[in-house]
Amino acid sequence: MVPVATQASAKTLTSEMLAGTGTQVIIANTFHLHLKPGEAVVAKSRGLHKFMNWRRPIMTDSGGFQIFSLGFGRDLNVGKILKYFEGRPSANLKVAEGRQPNSIKILETGVFFKSPIDGREIFIGPRESIAIQEKLGADIMFAFDECTPPTATRAYIEASLARTHRWAQTSLNSRTGKQALFGIVQGSRFKPLRELSARLINRLGFDGFGIGGDLGSSKNSMQKILDWTLPLLDEAKPRHLLGIGSLEDIPRIIAAGIDTFDCTIPTHYARRGIAFTSAGRLNLASAIFLNDQKALDPRCQCPTCLGYRRTYISHLIRAREITGLVLLTQHNLFYFNQFVATLRERIKKGIL
């Protein structure tokens, strides 16, 4: 599992605390770090590792997800899997070929964004993305791509895919250093397009692969997309699933052949008072935990569970104390990493 450190930080944790959760690699956000503090500032510290005192590998995304999140994702109020957004009127609107999002402009050479900080116009294309990532000093970079919305028509996806493939080659041509570069397979929910993209990205000579874009209407459609895609990628190179990693997803995607995946769930839920435990999810904002003297998860060996009780953590969450978020984030990341470690052992034993 690859925790998301959007702005060179896993929210609420120091880098030392993050390492203590068993985290081996993180992913930072190229777009947001470009906005602040800027890649030049990071480069003066000799890259993200020195900048944030992180001594383990770092991935950086390309900024391609922001094409979706600041574009059609925001316009339609949908995510990468449509099932969770059904019932919203905008989720039924089709994105046809030639349509542009409201807040960004997608061109053949790249994308014009408006800064969410000050509204200034920013252009990022494959050359710019690679240049930013190289200055950030990531160990693994991703090629610039368009993450498409799940309501896009096939005609839209075909045009987007052709553009993403051109951007993939430009990304490769723009690399100047020795950092690893992963190509991203797109194609939405259309089998022929996913297969086309997988074959092309596979033969371009990337160091690894990302599975990106929208993943259809349900978890079952996501599984089909992986089944179509992964057999066409060089199994000697790592395969990364972008932006997916709930506990129920993890065994399925690993069994399908995914090596790494990034996910905001452990940190996102912690900031809302939710702990993942061997007894299920616990909402520590609930008053029932104020008189609960048990460890957060008696089976867990993380610093939170070894040193603190549910009563105290519940008090902190209800009092809106930052320390409560720290303790839950630390636990959730440790819990997810241990969960993945058990799956790794099952793989070694040949039972997964």
Residue pairs with C-beta under 8 A, 6 or more apart in sequence:
1 23
1 245
1 250
1 260
1 261
1 262
1 263
1 336
1 337
1 340
2 25
2 26
2 27
2 59
2 240
2 260
2 261
2 262
2 263
3 10
3 18
3 21
3 23
3 26
3 27
3 262
3 263
3 266
3 267
3 333
4 10
4 26
4 27
4 29
4 262
4 263
4 264
4 267
5 18
5 26
5 27
5 28
5 52
5 58
6 28
6 29
6 32
7 28
7 29
7 32
7 33
7 36
8 28
8 33
8 42
8 48
8 51
8 52
9 52
10 18
10 23
10 26
10 267
10 329
10 333
11 267
11 271
11 325
11 329
12 267
12 270
12 271
12 322
12 325
12 326
12 329
13 21
13 326
13 329
13 330
13 333
15 52
15 53
15 54
16 53
17 326
17 330
18 26
18 54
18 333
19 54
19 55
19 56
20 303
20 330
20 334
21 302
21 330
21 333
21 334
21 337
22 333
22 334
22 337
22 338
22 341
23 56
23 333
23 337
24 56
24 57
25 56
25 57
25 58
25 59
25 139
25 140
25 260
26 54
26 56
26 57
26 58
26 59
27 58
27 59
27 60
27 61
27 262
28 48
28 58
28 59
28 60
28 61
28 136
28 138
29 60
29 61
29 63
30 60
30 61
30 62
30 63
30 129
30 132
30 133
30 136
31 61
31 63
31 66
31 113
31 124
33 39
33 42
33 60
33 132
33 136
34 63
34 122
34 124
34 132
35 115
35 116
35 117
35 122
36 117
39 131
39 132
39 135
39 136
40 135
42 48
42 51
42 135
42 136
42 137
43 135
43 136
43 137
45 51
46 137
47 135
47 136
47 137
47 138
48 54
48 58
48 60
48 136
48 137
48 138
49 55
49 58
49 137
57 139
57 140
58 137
58 138
58 139
58 140
59 138
59 139
59 140
59 141
59 142
59 240
59 262
60 133
60 136
60 138
60 140
60 141
60 142
61 142
61 242
62 126
62 129
62 133
62 141
62 142
62 143
62 144
62 145
62 171
62 184
63 111
63 124
63 129
63 132
63 144
64 129
64 142
64 144
64 145
64 146
64 147
64 184
64 212
65 147
65 212
65 242
65 243
66 113
67 104
67 106
67 111
67 146
67 147
68 80
68 146
68 147
68 148
68 149
68 214
69 147
70 101
70 103
70 104
70 113
70 116
71 101
71 102
71 103
71 104
71 106
71 149
72 78
72 95
72 101
72 148
72 149
72 151
72 152
73 79
73 149
74 101
74 102
74 103
75 90
75 101
75 102
75 103
76 85
76 88
76 90
76 91
76 93
76 95
76 149
76 151
77 85
77 88
77 90
77 91
78 85
78 88
78 90
78 91
78 149
78 150
78 151
79 85
79 150
80 147
80 150
80 213
80 214
80 215
80 243
80 244
81 150
81 214
81 215
81 216
81 217
81 218
81 219
81 221
81 222
82 91
82 150
82 151
82 214
82 216
82 217
82 218
83 217
83 218
83 219
85 91
91 151
92 151
93 151
94 151
94 152
94 153
95 148
95 149
95 151
95 152
95 153
95 156
96 153
96 155
96 156
97 153
97 155
97 156
97 158
97 159
98 156
98 159
99 156
100 106
103 113
103 114
104 111
104 112
104 113
104 114
105 111
105 112
106 146
106 163
108 163
108 166
109 125
110 123
110 124
110 125
110 126
110 127
110 128
110 144
110 167
111 123
111 124
111 125
111 146
112 121
112 122
112 123
113 121
113 122
113 123
113 124
114 120
114 121
114 122
115 121
115 122
124 132
124 144
125 144
125 167
125 170
126 143
126 144
126 167
126 168
126 170
126 171
126 174
127 170
127 174
129 143
129 144
129 171
130 141
130 143
130 144
130 171
130 174
130 175
130 181
131 174
133 141
133 142
133 179
134 141
134 175
134 176
134 177
134 179
137 179
138 179
139 179
139 180
140 179
140 180
140 181
140 182
140 207
140 208
141 175
141 179
141 180
141 181
141 182
142 181
142 182
142 184
142 210
142 242
143 167
143 168
143 171
143 172
143 181
143 182
143 183
143 184
143 206
144 167
144 168
144 170
144 171
145 164
145 167
145 168
145 184
145 186
145 212
145 213
146 160
146 163
146 164
146 167
146 186
146 213
147 186
147 212
147 213
147 214
147 242
148 156
148 157
148 160
148 186
148 188
148 213
148 214
149 214
150 188
150 189
150 214
150 215
150 216
150 217
152 160
152 188
152 214
154 190
154 193
157 186
157 187
157 188
157 190
157 193
158 193
160 186
161 186
161 187
161 193
161 196
161 197
164 184
164 186
164 197
165 197
165 200
165 201
168 183
168 184
168 200
168 201
168 204
168 206
169 204
171 181
171 183
172 181
172 183
172 204
172 205
172 206
175 181
180 207
180 208
181 206
181 207
182 206
182 207
182 208
182 209
182 210
182 238
182 240
183 201
183 204
183 206
183 208
183 209
183 210
184 201
184 209
184 210
184 211
184 212
184 213
184 242
185 194
185 197
185 198
185 201
185 209
185 210
185 211
185 212
185 213
185 229
185 233
186 193
186 194
186 197
186 212
186 213
187 193
187 194
187 195
187 196
187 197
187 198
187 213
187 225
187 229
188 194
188 213
188 214
188 216
189 214
189 215
189 216
189 217
189 221
189 225
191 224
191 228
194 225
194 228
194 229
195 228
195 229
195 232
197 229
198 228
198 229
198 230
198 232
198 233
199 232
201 209
201 233
202 209
202 232
202 233
202 234
206 237
207 237
208 237
208 238
208 239
208 240
209 233
209 234
209 237
209 238
209 239
209 240
210 239
210 240
210 241
210 242
211 225
211 226
211 229
211 230
211 239
211 240
211 241
211 242
211 258
212 242
212 243
215 221
215 222
215 225
215 244
216 222
216 224
216 225
219 248
219 249
219 252
222 244
222 249
223 252
223 256
226 241
226 253
226 256
226 257
226 258
227 256
230 239
230 256
230 257
230 258
231 257
233 239
235 257
238 259
238 260
239 257
239 258
239 259
239 260
240 258
240 259
240 260
240 261
240 262
241 253
241 258
241 260
241 261
241 262
242 261
242 262
243 262
243 263
243 264
244 253
244 261
244 263
245 253
245 261
245 262
245 263
245 265
245 336
246 263
246 265
247 265
247 276
247 336
247 339
250 261
250 339
250 340
250 343
251 343
251 352
253 261
254 340
254 343
254 347
254 352
255 352
263 336
265 332
265 336
266 276
266 329
266 332
266 333
266 335
266 336
267 329
267 332
267 333
269 275
269 276
269 281
269 332
270 325
270 328
270 329
270 331
270 332
271 325
271 328
271 329
273 283
273 284
273 285
273 317
273 324
273 328
274 281
274 282
274 283
274 284
274 328
274 332
275 281
275 282
275 284
275 296
275 297
275 313
275 328
275 331
275 332
275 335
276 331
276 332
276 335
276 336
277 296
277 297
277 299
277 300
277 335
278 297
278 299
278 300
279 297
282 289
282 296
282 310
284 296
284 310
284 313
284 314
284 317
284 324
284 328
285 314
285 317
285 318
286 314
287 314
287 318
289 310
289 311
289 313
289 314
290 311
290 314
290 315
290 318
291 311
292 309
292 310
292 311
292 314
293 309
293 310
293 311
294 309
294 310
295 305
295 306
295 308
295 309
295 310
296 304
296 305
296 308
296 309
296 310
296 313
296 327
296 331
297 305
297 331
297 335
298 305
300 331
300 334
300 335
300 338
301 334
302 330
302 331
302 334
302 335
303 330
304 313
304 327
304 328
304 330
304 331
304 334
305 331
308 327
313 324
313 327
313 328
315 321
315 324
316 323
316 324
316 327
317 324
317 325
317 328
343 352
346 352
